[in-house]
Amino acid sequence: MSRGLVTGGALCALFLGAALLSLVWTPHDVAAIDIAAKLRGPSAAHWLGTDHFGRDLFSMILVGARVSLAVALVAVGIGAGIGVPLGLLAAARRGGVVDELVTRANDLVFAFPSLLIAILITAVFGPSAINAIVAIGIFNIPVFARLTRGAALALWQRDFVLAARVAGKGEVRISVEHILPNLADLLIVQATIQFSLAILAEAALSYVGLGAQPPTPSWGRMLAESQTMIAIAPRLALVPGLAIVLAVLGLNLLGDGLRDLLDPRVRRARA
């Protein structure tokens, strides 16, 4: 097992643990404002100190992890849940009208910067975590569709698929029973990558005020609110910034480690 996989798994476990812990416990109420306690340094009462409103930073980081996890999980789920079936359908109907429609739709979405269109969607329909999820999810669809189509096209030429066709199985059954299981490792690795990108996208949307709205904490909005205080209390920016870096780094290391573990071609190349 590679060192990157272990490190990535540990960081992802820390991220997941923080998100789950916030469901049942936080040291302080993240919505409670205590101006008398503003900008206090780390202490036994406030492990990471307080912000300019007197809110506990550690509690906000825990809840921010939950928000990032929820947005990324649902957005990637939307992308995989719609993109993978579209890719399988396009590969099964290769060269036909359906394949052409899926391919051209993917090209159309990829023609525009994903974050820019996400900002446009959330600006039109209003800033909220739900709209951020939808905006991020839309741009995960063509990623999974194109990846699934490309890999499935190669599998349709394999002997076990030809044997299934001789046995009388239809395109849908072959796609579900034979093509999809052989794509699982590739899709898992891609999902970890898209998960990290979704966390960055959610932080970016929250940074410009289009993600999760107050009083719900968000790592991106914590960064935005710390801008004017960075000379006085730099930890207000360092803490959420470090949380984003560690979460994204952990997911990228986990994705690379899983690719090395699941792809025999990579293992042979590095042997």
C-alpha positions as CSV (number, residue, x, y, z in Angstrom):
1,M,0.0,0.0,0.0
2,S,1.4,3.4,-1.1
3,R,2.3,6.1,1.3
4,G,0.1,8.5,-0.6
5,L,-2.9,6.3,-0.2
6,V,-2.3,6.0,3.6
7,T,-1.8,9.8,4.0
8,G,-4.8,10.6,1.8
9,G,-7.0,8.1,3.7
10,A,-6.0,9.6,7.0
11,L,-6.7,13.1,5.9
12,C,-10.1,12.1,4.4
13,A,-10.9,10.2,7.6
14,L,-10.1,13.4,9.6
15,F,-12.3,15.4,7.3
16,L,-15.2,12.9,7.5
17,G,-14.8,12.6,11.2
18,A,-15.0,16.4,11.7
19,A,-18.2,16.5,9.5
20,L,-19.9,13.6,11.4
21,L,-18.8,15.0,14.8
22,S,-20.5,18.3,14.0
23,L,-23.8,16.5,13.6
24,V,-23.9,15.5,17.3
25,W,-21.5,17.9,19.1
26,T,-19.7,21.2,18.8
27,P,-18.0,23.0,21.7
28,H,-20.1,26.2,21.1
29,D,-23.2,27.3,19.2
30,V,-21.8,28.5,15.8
31,A,-24.6,31.1,15.6
32,A,-24.0,32.6,19.0
33,I,-22.4,36.1,18.8
34,D,-20.3,37.3,21.8
35,I,-18.7,40.6,21.0
36,A,-17.0,40.7,24.4
37,A,-15.1,37.6,23.5
38,K,-14.1,38.7,19.9
39,L,-10.6,37.9,18.5
40,R,-9.5,35.9,21.5
41,G,-6.6,33.6,21.0
42,P,-6.6,29.8,21.5
43,S,-7.5,28.7,25.0
44,A,-9.2,25.9,26.9
45,A,-12.6,27.4,26.2
46,H,-11.9,28.2,22.6
47,W,-9.3,25.7,21.1
48,L,-8.7,27.8,18.0
49,G,-9.8,31.1,19.4
50,T,-12.7,33.3,18.3
51,D,-13.5,35.5,15.3
52,H,-14.4,39.2,15.1
53,F,-18.0,38.3,16.3
54,G,-16.8,36.2,19.2
55,R,-17.8,32.9,17.5
56,D,-15.8,29.8,18.3
57,L,-13.5,29.0,15.3
58,F,-13.2,25.3,16.1
59,S,-17.0,24.9,16.1
60,M,-17.2,26.8,12.8
61,I,-14.6,24.6,11.2
62,L,-16.5,21.4,12.2
63,V,-19.8,22.7,10.8
64,G,-18.0,24.0,7.7
65,A,-16.6,20.5,7.1
66,R,-20.2,19.2,7.2
67,V,-21.4,21.8,4.7
68,S,-18.5,21.1,2.3
69,L,-19.0,17.3,2.6
70,A,-22.8,17.6,2.0
71,V,-22.4,19.9,-1.0
72,A,-19.6,17.8,-2.6
73,L,-21.3,14.5,-1.9
74,V,-24.6,15.5,-3.5
75,A,-23.0,17.4,-6.4
76,V,-20.8,14.4,-7.3
77,G,-23.8,12.1,-6.8
78,I,-25.8,14.2,-9.3
79,G,-22.9,14.1,-11.8
80,A,-22.3,10.3,-11.5
81,G,-26.0,9.5,-11.3
82,I,-26.8,11.2,-14.5
83,G,-23.4,11.2,-16.3
84,V,-22.7,7.5,-16.0
85,P,-26.0,6.3,-17.5
86,L,-25.6,8.8,-20.3
87,G,-22.1,7.6,-21.0
88,L,-23.2,3.9,-21.0
89,L,-26.1,4.8,-23.3
90,A,-23.9,6.7,-25.7
91,A,-21.4,3.8,-25.8
92,A,-24.1,1.2,-26.4
93,R,-25.5,3.3,-29.3
94,R,-22.1,4.3,-30.6
95,G,-22.2,6.2,-33.9
96,G,-25.9,6.8,-33.6
97,V,-28.1,9.8,-32.9
98,V,-28.0,9.3,-29.1
99,D,-24.2,9.1,-29.0
100,E,-24.0,12.2,-31.1
101,L,-26.4,14.1,-28.8
102,V,-24.6,13.1,-25.7
103,T,-21.2,14.0,-27.2
104,R,-22.3,17.4,-28.5
105,A,-24.0,18.2,-25.2
106,N,-20.8,17.4,-23.3
107,D,-18.8,19.6,-25.7
108,L,-21.3,22.5,-25.1
109,V,-21.0,22.3,-21.4
110,F,-17.2,22.0,-21.5
111,A,-17.0,25.1,-23.7
112,F,-17.8,27.4,-20.8
113,P,-15.7,27.8,-17.6
114,S,-17.5,25.7,-14.9
115,L,-17.0,28.1,-12.0
116,L,-18.2,31.1,-14.1
117,I,-21.4,29.3,-15.1
118,A,-21.9,28.1,-11.5
119,I,-21.7,31.7,-10.3
120,L,-24.2,32.7,-13.0
121,I,-26.7,30.0,-11.9
122,T,-26.5,30.9,-8.2
123,A,-26.7,34.6,-9.0
124,V,-29.9,34.1,-11.1
125,F,-31.7,31.7,-8.8
126,G,-30.4,33.1,-5.6
127,P,-27.5,32.3,-3.2
128,S,-28.0,29.1,-1.2
129,A,-26.3,25.8,-0.6
130,I,-29.0,24.0,-2.7
131,N,-28.3,26.2,-5.8
132,A,-24.6,25.7,-5.3
133,I,-25.1,21.9,-5.2
134,V,-27.1,22.1,-8.5
135,A,-24.6,24.3,-10.2
136,I,-21.6,22.1,-9.2
137,G,-23.5,19.0,-10.0
138,I,-24.4,20.1,-13.6
139,F,-20.7,20.4,-14.4
140,N,-19.9,17.0,-13.0
141,I,-22.4,15.3,-15.5
142,P,-20.3,15.7,-18.7
143,V,-17.1,14.7,-16.8
144,F,-18.6,11.3,-15.9
145,A,-20.5,11.0,-19.2
146,R,-17.3,11.5,-21.3
147,L,-15.2,9.2,-19.1
148,T,-17.8,6.4,-19.0
149,R,-18.4,6.6,-22.8
150,G,-14.7,6.5,-23.6
151,A,-13.9,3.6,-21.4
152,A,-17.1,1.7,-22.3
153,L,-16.4,1.9,-26.0
154,A,-13.2,-0.1,-25.5
155,L,-15.0,-2.7,-23.4
156,W,-17.7,-3.2,-26.1
157,Q,-15.0,-4.8,-28.3
158,R,-13.9,-7.3,-25.6
159,D,-14.6,-11.0,-25.9
160,F,-16.8,-11.3,-22.8
161,V,-19.1,-8.6,-24.2
162,L,-19.3,-10.4,-27.6
163,A,-20.1,-13.7,-25.7
164,A,-22.9,-11.9,-23.8
165,R,-24.4,-10.6,-27.1
166,V,-24.3,-14.1,-28.5
167,A,-26.1,-15.3,-25.4
168,G,-29.0,-13.0,-26.4
169,K,-28.4,-10.2,-23.8
170,G,-29.6,-6.7,-24.8
171,E,-27.6,-3.5,-24.7
172,V,-29.0,-2.4,-21.4
173,R,-28.4,-5.7,-19.6
174,I,-24.8,-5.9,-21.0
175,S,-24.2,-2.3,-19.9
176,V,-25.4,-3.0,-16.4
177,E,-24.0,-6.5,-15.9
178,H,-20.7,-6.4,-17.8
179,I,-19.7,-2.9,-18.7
180,L,-20.4,-1.0,-15.5
181,P,-18.6,-3.4,-13.1
182,N,-15.5,-3.2,-15.2
183,L,-15.6,0.6,-15.0
184,A,-16.1,0.7,-11.2
185,D,-12.5,1.3,-10.3
186,L,-12.1,4.1,-12.9
187,L,-15.3,5.8,-11.7
188,I,-14.2,5.6,-8.0
189,V,-10.9,7.3,-8.7
190,Q,-12.7,10.0,-10.8
191,A,-15.2,10.5,-8.1
192,T,-12.5,11.3,-5.5
193,I,-11.0,13.9,-7.9
194,Q,-14.4,15.5,-8.6
195,F,-15.1,15.5,-4.8
196,S,-12.0,17.6,-4.2
197,L,-13.0,20.0,-7.1
198,A,-16.5,20.3,-5.7
199,I,-15.1,21.3,-2.3
200,L,-13.0,24.0,-4.0
201,A,-16.0,25.1,-6.0
202,E,-18.2,25.3,-2.9
203,A,-15.6,27.3,-1.1
204,A,-15.3,29.7,-4.1
205,L,-19.0,30.2,-4.3
206,S,-19.2,30.8,-0.6
207,Y,-16.3,33.2,-0.8
208,V,-18.3,35.5,-3.2
209,G,-21.4,35.1,-1.1
210,L,-23.3,32.6,-3.4
211,G,-22.9,29.4,-1.3
212,A,-24.2,28.5,2.1
213,Q,-25.8,31.6,3.8
214,P,-25.4,32.8,7.3
215,P,-25.7,31.7,10.0
216,T,-24.4,28.4,8.6
217,P,-20.6,28.5,8.6
218,S,-18.7,27.8,5.4
219,W,-15.0,27.7,4.9
220,G,-15.1,29.9,1.9
221,R,-17.2,32.6,3.7
222,M,-14.8,32.4,6.7
223,L,-12.0,33.3,4.3
224,A,-14.0,36.2,2.9
225,E,-14.9,37.5,6.3
226,S,-11.2,37.3,7.5
227,Q,-9.9,39.6,4.7
228,T,-10.2,42.8,6.7
229,M,-8.8,41.2,9.8
230,I,-5.8,39.4,8.4
231,A,-3.3,42.0,9.7
232,I,-4.8,41.8,13.2
233,A,-5.6,38.1,13.4
234,P,-4.1,36.1,10.6
235,R,-5.4,32.8,12.1
236,L,-8.9,33.8,11.0
237,A,-7.7,33.2,7.4
238,L,-5.1,30.5,8.1
239,V,-7.5,28.1,9.9
240,P,-10.2,27.8,7.1
241,G,-7.5,28.0,4.4
242,L,-5.6,25.1,6.0
243,A,-8.8,23.1,6.3
244,I,-9.5,23.5,2.6
245,V,-5.9,22.6,1.7
246,L,-5.9,19.5,3.8
247,A,-9.3,18.3,2.6
248,V,-8.4,18.7,-1.1
249,L,-4.9,17.3,-0.6
250,G,-6.3,14.3,1.2
251,L,-8.8,13.6,-1.6
252,N,-6.2,14.0,-4.3
253,L,-3.7,11.7,-2.6
254,L,-6.5,9.2,-2.0
255,G,-7.5,9.3,-5.7
256,D,-3.9,8.8,-6.8
257,G,-3.4,6.0,-4.4
258,L,-6.6,4.2,-5.5
259,R,-5.6,4.6,-9.1
260,D,-2.2,2.9,-8.4
261,L,-4.0,0.2,-6.3
262,L,-6.8,-0.6,-8.8
263,D,-5.1,-0.1,-12.1
264,P,-2.8,-3.1,-13.0
265,R,-1.2,-1.1,-15.8
266,V,0.1,1.5,-13.4
267,R,1.4,-1.1,-11.0
268,R,3.3,-2.8,-13.9
269,A,4.7,0.5,-15.1
270,R,6.1,1.3,-11.6
271,A,7.3,-2.2,-10.9
